[in-house]
Amino acid sequence: MKDVPPDFDFFFIGSCCLKDDKSKQRVKGDVWKVSHPNCNHACVIAKKCLPFVIETLSKRCWAPFDIQLIFECFPHLKVYALLPRAVSQFETFLHP
């Protein structure tokens, strides 16, 4: 957490599908600014962004939670990921 910017909204310590993300940018150490982390099985969420996320996603349900976050919320939030991830899902193959 010492390398995560203090104004973060989401910080993923477990995610997938970021290996080929051309938009990711290293912040410091293993912390990267990212645009579309999938599999939100392990993340730290800043309390300040929850009202926005709840309001945005409560309007309609059209996809799994992580997909809706990517398209409807993350473009408006500060999203970071630990790469390589420190947490994986049990008995689930996740792309890096």
N, C-alpha and C positions, 0 to 999 in steps of 0.2 A: 504493500500500500504506500510505502514511502516514495515510490516512483510515479504514482498515479496523480495527475493534476487534482488539486483540491476542489475544483469546481465540476468534477465528473458527475454524470447522471447514472450511467451503467458501467460497471467494470466486470468483465467476464473472466473468471478463472478457469472455467470450463466452457468450451464452445467448439464449433466445427466449421468446416468449409471456408477457412480463411487463407489457406495456403496460396491460392492463386489470386487473392484480392489485390488488384493493382493499385487501389486507392489507399491501402493501409500505410501508415507513417509511424516510424519509431518515435516514441516520446522520450523514453529513458529506460535503460536496462532491457528487460523483456516486456515492457509495456508498450503497446501499439495503439494508435488511434485507428479505429476501424469503422466501416459503414454497415456491414451486414453479417454479424455473427449469428450463426444458427445454433440450435440446441442450447437453450438457456437453462441447463441443468445445474450450473454453479455460477452465480453472479452476485455482486454486491450492487444494490440499488440505492441511490441517494433518495432520501425521504422527500426532498424538494421537488422531484420530478413525478412523484406518484399521482398527484391530482391530474396532471396533464395526461399521463398514460391511461388512467382509469376513465377519464372523460372521453378521450379519443377512441379507446377500444370498446367502450360501452355503447357506441352508436350503432354498430353492427358487427356480426361475426361472420366472416367469409373465408377464413383460413386458420391453420394452427397458430397458436399464440406467438411463436417466434417469427413466423412469416408476417403476421400483422404488425408486430413491432418494427420489423425491418422496413416495411413500406409506409407505415402511417406515423410512427413515432421517432425512429432513429434519425431521420433527416433533420429533426428539430432539436435533437439532444446531443450531448457530448458522450460518446461511446468509446470505450477502450477495452482491450483484451490482453491477457497474459499469453504470450506466444513464445515457446510452445505451451499449450494448456497444462495446468497442474492437476486437473480433475477430469476424469472420464466417466461415462455411464457404464455400470456393470452389465456385462454380457451384450454390449452394443458396440458395433463397429462404427466409429466416427471418422470421417475423412479429416485430415489435419486442417 
